[in-house]
């Protein structure tokens, strides 16, 4: 199964955070690259764990989205970056090809 998840990173200098809004997984770090790598590792670990669950549990955990207010915060942050605020934002996708997931 091919799986794509929406992710966002926000920060400046050595203060960065990133979130996968599709699985409600978040990390922080000292650079954009560090949070992207850390988030990718966390998502892979999450998916490996979910792959061990029953099909019903897999469906539940694979559709576990961030709460609406969290997703709205990230949309707002992205908007602020687009109008030239000092912080930086980047949207990116996580892609996995785990055959065991439904």
BAFI-239948 format. One record per residue (C-alpha): residue number from 1; residue in one letter; x, y, z. Coordinates in pm, 1 decimal, decimal comma. Layout:
<sites>
<NUM "A" <X Y Z>>
...
</sites>
This chain:
<sites>
<1 "X" <0,0 0,0 0,0>>
<2 "X" <124,6 346,2 -84,9>>
<3 "X" <64,0 592,8 193,0>>
<4 "X" <104,4 969,8 175,8>>
<5 "X" <69,4 1193,7 480,8>>
<6 "X" <63,4 1572,9 509,9>>
<7 "X" <337,7 1729,7 720,1>>
<8 "X" <436,1 2084,9 809,8>>
<9 "X" <747,0 2241,6 960,7>>
<10 "X" <770,6 2586,7 1118,5>>
<11 "X" <1050,9 2777,9 1282,9>>
<12 "X" <1359,7 2991,8 1258,2>>
<13 "X" <1717,3 2971,5 1377,2>>
<14 "X" <1748,9 2674,7 1611,8>>
<15 "X" <1381,7 2658,6 1712,3>>
<16 "X" <1184,8 2430,1 1479,3>>
<17 "X" <880,3 2209,6 1510,3>>
<18 "X" <711,7 1976,0 1265,3>>
<19 "X" <385,6 1785,1 1265,3>>
<20 "X" <218,8 1515,8 1063,0>>
<21 "X" <-143,0 1628,5 1078,9>>
<22 "X" <-264,6 1299,9 932,2>>
<23 "X" <-135,7 1096,2 1229,3>>
<24 "X" <-108,7 1367,2 1497,8>>
<25 "X" <266,3 1313,0 1544,3>>
<26 "X" <487,8 1610,3 1628,8>>
<27 "X" <858,7 1669,4 1689,6>>
<28 "X" <1090,2 1960,7 1758,2>>
<29 "X" <1453,1 2024,0 1672,6>>
<30 "X" <1726,4 2271,0 1588,6>>
<31 "X" <1687,8 2287,9 1209,4>>
<32 "X" <1440,5 2225,7 931,4>>
<33 "X" <1633,8 1921,7 816,0>>
<34 "X" <1650,8 1782,0 1171,1>>
<35 "X" <1274,1 1803,9 1227,8>>
<36 "X" <1196,4 1656,3 886,5>>
<37 "X" <1426,9 1361,1 950,1>>
<38 "X" <1299,2 1313,6 1305,0>>
<39 "X" <936,4 1328,8 1193,9>>
<40 "X" <998,6 1077,0 915,4>>
<41 "X" <1157,4 837,4 1166,3>>
<42 "X" <865,9 879,7 1408,9>>
<43 "X" <610,7 817,4 1135,6>>
<44 "X" <795,7 505,5 1017,5>>
<45 "X" <805,2 373,3 1375,6>>
<46 "X" <435,5 453,2 1418,5>>
<47 "X" <345,5 269,0 1097,9>>
<48 "X" <560,5 -30,8 1190,4>>
<49 "X" <373,6 -55,1 1520,6>>
<50 "X" <33,3 -11,0 1354,8>>
<51 "X" <118,7 -288,9 1108,4>>
<52 "X" <116,4 -532,0 1403,2>>
<53 "X" <-242,6 -444,6 1497,4>>
<54 "X" <-559,9 -611,2 1378,6>>
<55 "X" <-720,4 -472,6 1061,4>>
<56 "X" <-984,5 -288,5 1263,4>>
<57 "X" <-723,1 -124,0 1484,4>>
<58 "X" <-510,0 -39,4 1181,1>>
<59 "X" <-799,1 147,6 1021,6>>
<60 "X" <-857,2 339,2 1343,9>>
<61 "X" <-491,6 437,6 1385,7>>
<62 "X" <-438,4 518,9 1018,0>>
<63 "X" <-724,0 769,4 1028,0>>
<64 "X" <-619,6 938,6 1352,6>>
<65 "X" <-601,7 1303,5 1244,7>>
<66 "X" <-486,2 1598,6 1449,3>>
<67 "X" <-771,1 1787,6 1615,8>>
<68 "X" <-925,0 2062,5 1404,4>>
<69 "X" <-774,2 2342,1 1615,0>>
<70 "X" <-424,8 2197,1 1562,7>>
<71 "X" <-473,0 2171,8 1185,9>>
<72 "X" <-611,4 2528,1 1182,4>>
<73 "X" <-304,0 2653,6 1371,4>>
<74 "X" <-77,1 2505,3 1104,9>>
<75 "X" <-281,2 2652,4 822,1>>
<76 "X" <-259,8 2992,1 996,0>>
<77 "X" <117,0 2955,7 1041,4>>
<78 "X" <153,6 2870,2 674,0>>
<79 "X" <-48,6 3177,7 585,2>>
<80 "X" <169,6 3398,7 806,7>>
<81 "X" <479,9 3267,8 633,9>>
<82 "X" <330,5 3332,3 293,3>>
<83 "X" <280,8 3702,4 377,0>>
<84 "X" <641,7 3742,6 482,3>>
<85 "X" <667,5 3689,4 857,2>>
<86 "X" <1016,1 3618,1 993,0>>
<87 "X" <960,5 3252,1 1066,9>>
<88 "X" <981,5 2995,3 794,3>>
<89 "X" <730,7 2727,0 702,4>>
<90 "X" <745,4 2431,1 476,9>>
<91 "X" <479,7 2183,1 385,5>>
<92 "X" <592,4 1840,1 275,7>>
<93 "X" <458,2 1490,5 238,7>>
<94 "X" <565,8 1166,1 395,2>>
<95 "X" <546,2 867,6 164,0>>
<96 "X" <562,7 507,1 268,7>>
<97 "X" <520,4 183,8 79,9>>
<98 "X" <429,9 -61,5 355,3>>
<99 "X" <263,3 -366,0 201,7>>
<100 "X" <120,3 -495,4 531,6>>
<101 "X" <-119,5 -204,8 586,5>>
<102 "X" <-475,4 -210,5 448,5>>
</sites>
